[in-house]
Amino acid sequence: MKALLNVIAVIVALGVMGCKANTDVPTPVQQPMATVPPFDSQEAFGFLTAQCALGPRAPGTDGHPAGREYIVGKLQGLADKVEQQNFNFTDSDRHVELHLTNILAKFNPSAPHPVMICAHWDTRPTADEDFTVSNRTKPIPGADDGASGVAVLLELAKVFKAHPPHCGVVLAFWDGEDWGPKDDKMYLGASYYAHHLPQNTPSKAVLIDMIGQKGLQIPEEQYSAQNWPDLTKEVWGDAAKVGEGNVFVPRCDYAITDDQIPIGNAGIPSIDLIDFNYAYWHTLMDTPDKCDAASLGDVGVTLEQFVYSQPQ
């Protein structure tokens, strides 16, 4: 998943496309956390570990339906509306049909053009980057790569229940993001949504992926910064307002194909918040001990600022 351009290609692309550091982002200033509701990073970390306790959540594993039920169960009673988008995908190479589900949690659903915050909830079926060759056919635990984004969304759902936003908000949990092994069999849930847009289309979307690791650093992802600079500037500005400018660094870095691409191609401004500098990506070592509650909180409080700063 999340195909990464090689370093040379990135350098060339940066020169051709004019991607540069966002120098217009305000200087990070510590502000009172009372400007946004409290975000319980420890509770969010509990959501991360609970998902991993279910085992791998790749389609076809026992953890896949368990993961879906876990998320839906947590959202019931929090969101104003919870929808499940069920769809199938046929992998002719592996001779298997996948039964997949996107989960959409809606807050203030009557408000026009909600903002969307999304993450993928499935995990990689093969540890193709594992340091031990014999492990590379096994499914990954997906602590950072899968569970971290879901954990932040679930905690945000609790916040939005207690402190209803004035704008509409959709928390989207994509399935089939990490099936692979190549791009033609990834981003399945986001692609399905992009081809079946609701009448009340989101005005903008922020994807969070691999945001749980210790020492989190989120640079501007190249496609996001180049295609949707206003949204990139908005989110990095929100991070600065809540004192997270040391995590959301104003530097344009790697180009990542991820769920933001099909959403953006559907005409919805969509950016990817991701720390791809993770040694345990697509390995069996992607476990909760590599993650940190503080990182989940860094992202969570920034997204709170993003939502509660939307114009009325």
N, C-alpha and C positions, 0 to 999 in steps of 0.2 A: 504494500500500500504506500501511498504518499511518495510517489516516484520523485527522486531527488536528482536534479541536473548535476553533472559533474562540475568540478570547480572551474575548469577552463570554460565550459559552456556558460556558466553563470557569469563569469567575468566578461565574456563577449556580449552576453545578453544585457548586462548592466550598461555596457557602453552603448550598444545599439538602441536600447529602449529608454535610456536616460534615467534609470532608476537611481535614486540617491537618498542619502539620509534626509529625513524629514526635519529640517532645521526650524520649521515653524511651530513645532510642538512646544508648548509652554515649559519653562524651567520647572522641574519637579519641586513642589512646595508641600510640606507636610500640612494637612488640614485636619480639623477635628473629625473623628470618625462619626460624629453625630449627624454629619451631612447625609449619611446613608444609614439604613438599618444595620444592626449587627449581623455579621456573617460568621456563622459558627464553623470554623475550619476543622475543628476536631470532629464534629458531627459529620462533616463532609468526608473526612478521612475514614470514618466508620462506614460510610456508604461505599467507599472504595474497597475496603477490606471485605465487606460482606459480599460484594460481587465476585471477588477473587475466590472466596470460600465456596462458591458454586462450581468452581472449576472453569476450564476454558468455555467461552460462550460462542464459539464458531458454529455456524449452521451445521446440523447433523450431529452435534454433541448433546449430551444430556443437559449441559449447562445452558444451551441456547434457549429452550423454552423456559427453563428456570430463571434465566436472566430477564426475559421478557416479563414474566409474571412478577418478578421482584420489582422492576421499574413501575409497572402498571399499579401494583399494590401500593407502592409508596406515593404515587401521584393521586390516587383516589382520595377524595376528601380535601385535597389541596388545590388542584386546578379547578377552574369553573367548568371545564370540559376536557375529557380525555378521549382521544380518537386513536384507533389502531388502523393503519393502512396495511392490509394483507396483500401480498403479491408473490408471484412465483418467478424464478429465474432458472432456465435450463442451461446447465453447463454440459455442452455436447462432448467436450474433451474428456471429462471425468464421468460422463454418462450418469449424471445425477440431476435431479430437479430440487432446487432449494425453495423452501417455504419461509418467506421472510416477512418481517413486520416493522414498519415505521411506527413510532409512538409520538403523538402530538398532544402536548399539554397546553391548553389555552387559558389565558387570563384576560378578563375584560374582553371577551370575544366579539362583542358588538361594536367595539371601537374600530374605525376604518384603518386599513393598512398597518397592521401591527409590526413591531420589530420581532425578529426571530433570533434566538440563540440556540445553537445546535451542537451535537456531538454524536459520534457513532458508539453504539453499545455492543456490537459484535466484536469478536477477536479473531486474530489471524489463525487459520487452520494448520499452518505449517511454520515451524521455527526456522525459516530458511536462512537466517543470519546467525544461527547459533554457533558457538565456538567449537562445539563437538558435532562432527558430521552426522553421527548416528542419531542425533536429536532433531535433525532438520525436517523430518516428516511428522513430528509431533506438534499438537496445537499449543499455542502460547498461553500463559496465564493472563496476560493483558492488563497489568496493574496501571502502568502509565498509558499504554496504548489501548485505550478503550475505557477502563474503569474511571480514570481521573476526570475525564470530561463529563461522564454521567454523574459522578459524585457532585461536581459543582452545580450541575443543572438540578439535581434533586434538592440540594440545599437552597438554591434560588427559589425553587417551588415553595418551600416552607416560608421563605422571606416574603414572597409575593402574596401568599395566603394571609400572612399576618399584617402586611403593609401593601395593600392593593395598589398597583401602579395606575396612573391616570391614562396611560397609553395601553393599547393592546399588546400583549406579549405571547409569543408562541415558543415553547421549549420543544425542540424537535430532537428525537433520538433516532438516528439513522441505523438501519440494519444493512448488512451486506457490504459494508465499506471495505472490508479487509479480506474478501474471499480470494481474489487474485488467481494465479500469481501475478498477472500483468494487468495493465490499466483497463483492458477490455472486459475484465471481470471484477472490477472494483467500483466503489462509489455507487453501488446498486440502489440503495435506498434513496440517496439524494437525487440520483438520476430519475428514479420513478416519480418522486415528488415533483421534480422539474418538468416532467411530461404530463403531470396531472395537477396543475396549479389550482388552488382553491379560488373562488370568486373574490374573496377578500385577501388579495395577494400581499405578502409582507413587503414593507417598504425598504427593508435592509436586513442583512443577516450576518451574524458573527459566529463563526465556527471555532470551537475550542477542541484541540486534539494534542495529546501528549503534553499536558500542562501540569503534571503532578510530581515531576522529579525534583530531587533536592538541588538547591542552587539554581532555581529556575531563571532563565534568561529568554525573553521573547523578542526577537528582532522583527522588523517589518518583513513579512514574506513578500517575495518579489512580485508575483502575479497580483496579490492583493494591493500592494502599494502603487503598482503601475495602472491597474484597471480601475481601482476604486480609491483614489487618493483622498477624497473628502472623508470617506468612512474611516480610512486608516488614521487620518489626522484626528478625527473625532475620538476614536477609542484611545489612541495614545495620549491625547489631551485629557481624557477622563482618568487615565491611569496616573498622570502627573498630579491631577487635582487631589487624589486620595493618597498621594505619597508613594506611588508604585513606579515612579520613573526609573528606578534602578533595576526593575524587573522588565518593564516594557522599554527596551532600549531603542532610541531613535536612530537605528542603523538598518539600512536595507540589506538583507542577507540572502539566503538560499531561496530558490524557486521550487515550490512544492505543488504537485498536483494532488488534490485532496477534494473533499466534498464541496469546497467552495467553488470549484470549477463548474459543475453542472448547474448549481444554483445561480451563479453569475451569468452563465450562458442563457439562462431563462429570463434574464433581464433584471434580476434582483441584485443590487449591490451586495457583494459577499466577500468577506475577508477571513483569513485563516490565522488564528492565534496558535502558534506551535513552537515548541523548543525541540528542534530535530537533533540537537547535539546530545544524543542519549546512547550510551554505550550498549544498552541491553535491548535495543530495538529488534523486534522479531526474534527474540531468543527466549529460552525457558527461564532466564534470569530476570525477566520483566515482572517482578514480584513487589508486593507492598513495601518491603524494607528499602526499596530504591526510591520510594516516594516520600513526600513530606506534607503534612497538613498545612504548613505555612504557605507552600506554593499554591495549594488549592484556595487558600484565603486571599492571596495576592490577586488571583484571577477573579475570584468571586466578588470582592469588593469593587474591583474595576467595572465589572459587568453591572453591579448595582448602580454605580454612578452613571453608567451608560443608559440604563433603563429610566432611572428617575430624573435624568436630565433631558429626556425627550420633550419637545414642545407640546403644549396642550392644544 
